[in-house]
Amino acid sequence: MLTQALVLITSGSGFGLLPPGSIVFSILALPAVGVAALMAGFRLRSRKY
């Protein structure tokens, strides 16, 4: 997220696109977060038995 802010500032766009960009990046990150949580659950469940 910090890189996105730096690019927006250096390109002269200011902070106008930062909130929509943050929303898009967070939506795009949801599948990876879900897969990581699922795999962590499988890993913890396999260690219990």
C-alpha positions in Angstrom: 0.0 0.0 0.0 2.9 2.4 0.7 4.3 1.8 -2.8 1.0 2.7 -4.3 0.9 6.0 -2.3 4.4 6.8 -3.4 3.7 6.2 -7.1 0.5 8.4 -6.9 2.4 11.2 -5.2 5.4 11.1 -7.6 3.2 10.9 -10.7 1.4 14.1 -9.7 -2.0 12.5 -9.1 -2.0 13.4 -5.4 -4.1 11.4 -2.9 -7.3 11.5 -5.0 -7.0 7.9 -6.3 -5.6 6.4 -3.1 -8.9 5.3 -1.4 -10.4 3.6 -4.5 -7.0 2.0 -5.2 -6.8 0.7 -1.7 -10.2 -0.8 -2.0 -9.4 -2.5 -5.3 -6.1 -3.9 -3.9 -7.8 -5.2 -0.7 -10.5 -6.9 -2.8 -7.8 -8.5 -5.0 -6.0 -9.7 -1.9 -9.1 -11.5 -0.5 -8.6 -14.8 -2.4 -5.0 -15.0 -1.2 -6.0 -14.3 2.4 -8.7 -16.9 2.2 -6.3 -19.6 0.9 -3.7 -18.7 3.5 -6.3 -19.0 6.3 -7.6 -22.3 4.9 -4.1 -23.8 4.6 -3.3 -22.6 8.2 -6.4 -24.3 9.4 -5.5 -27.6 7.7 -2.0 -27.4 9.0 -3.2 -26.8 12.6 -5.8 -29.5 12.3 -3.3 -32.1 11.1 -1.0 -31.3 14.0 -3.7 -32.0 16.6 -4.1 -35.7 15.6 
